């Protein structure tokens, strides 16, 4: 099976990348970060539904940025890093 990774940056000479080896099973806690754009909550909820079907041993925690116009505050980033093995950041409009 071949995978093509598309990079939206303007690279005149494309960088070769390889996918990282995937574990047999994904476990732990995943943070779902809503960046507070309109309908982001809808996207996150649907994403969680789909991920729960595929990853039954993963616990999901929800987080929200106060505004999409600025980076997440340091205390929020620290909290996510302490509580989660990985994070999925999603935006929508």
Protein Blocks (a to p, Z undefined) as FASTA:
>chain_A
ZZddddfbdcfbacddddddddfbdcdjdddddehighklmmmmmmmmmmmmmmmmbccd
ddddfbfkbccdfklmmmmmmmpmbdcddddZZ
